[in-house]
Amino acid sequence: ETGVTQSPTHLIKTRGQQVTLRCSSQSGHNTVSWYQQALGQGPQFIFQYYREEENGRGNFPPRFSGLQFPNYSSELNVNALELDDSALYLCASSNRDLVIDTQYFGPGTRLTVL
Amino acid sequence: DAKTTQPTSMDCAEGRAANLPCNHSTISGNEYVYWYRQIHSQGPQYIIHGLKNNETNEMASLIITEDRKSSTLILPHATLRDTAVYYCIVRSRNTGGFKTIFGAGTRLFVKA
């Protein structure tokens, strides 16, 4: 157990809808990174939040957005859902203030877009 | 693109050591080598990391070559529960956004 939790576990949406996924970081961590993992592939970096600000972004369109709250929990929002957004969404928390900022992953949210 | 190269799959007999190789020939001086594993659609599990010295913990050992261009993860006594996809990653806290780039990983099958 890493102490990183995600909700919901599973979610089914239809094309064009919007979705919000949530992540609670491990105690003592101030950084949350989000990843998208399509079936059979490795996780792809979406973006990272450090102390409530976006700190870096992967190759994802603006309809993928996020927030980090003062308690360092985070949300991933996806607008105008497309079929290809069906994937396992992972969050990882870490402490970027440390020299070695090991990321610890949550169990993921499985999103299915119909 | 991932900065690491790993074999697509490997087999290992239960109770034997599993040696998983990883090439990272373009690794920078401040980049660490991290290993994670993922068991059937669960979140990736942190295993071990290292910079240039060999490392050992309760899960595994990490051997990094002197030139740092490759490494090997060793599971000393593999069990059936070690069947998973193993990811080798190089990353640095100085990389913009601390982006972590995963490759396809090595699918390890531990057989009875």
Interface residues (C-beta under 8 A of the other chain):
Chain A: T2 V4 Q6 T31 S33 Y35 Q41 G42 P43 Q44 F45 F47 Q48 N55 G56 R57 G58 L88 L90 A92 S94 R96 V99 I100 D101 T102 Q103 Y104 F105 G106 P107 G108 R110
Chain B: A2 Y32 Y34 Y36 S41 Q42 G43 P44 Q45 Y46 H49 Y87 R93 G96 G97 F98 K99 T100 I101 F102 G103 A104 G105
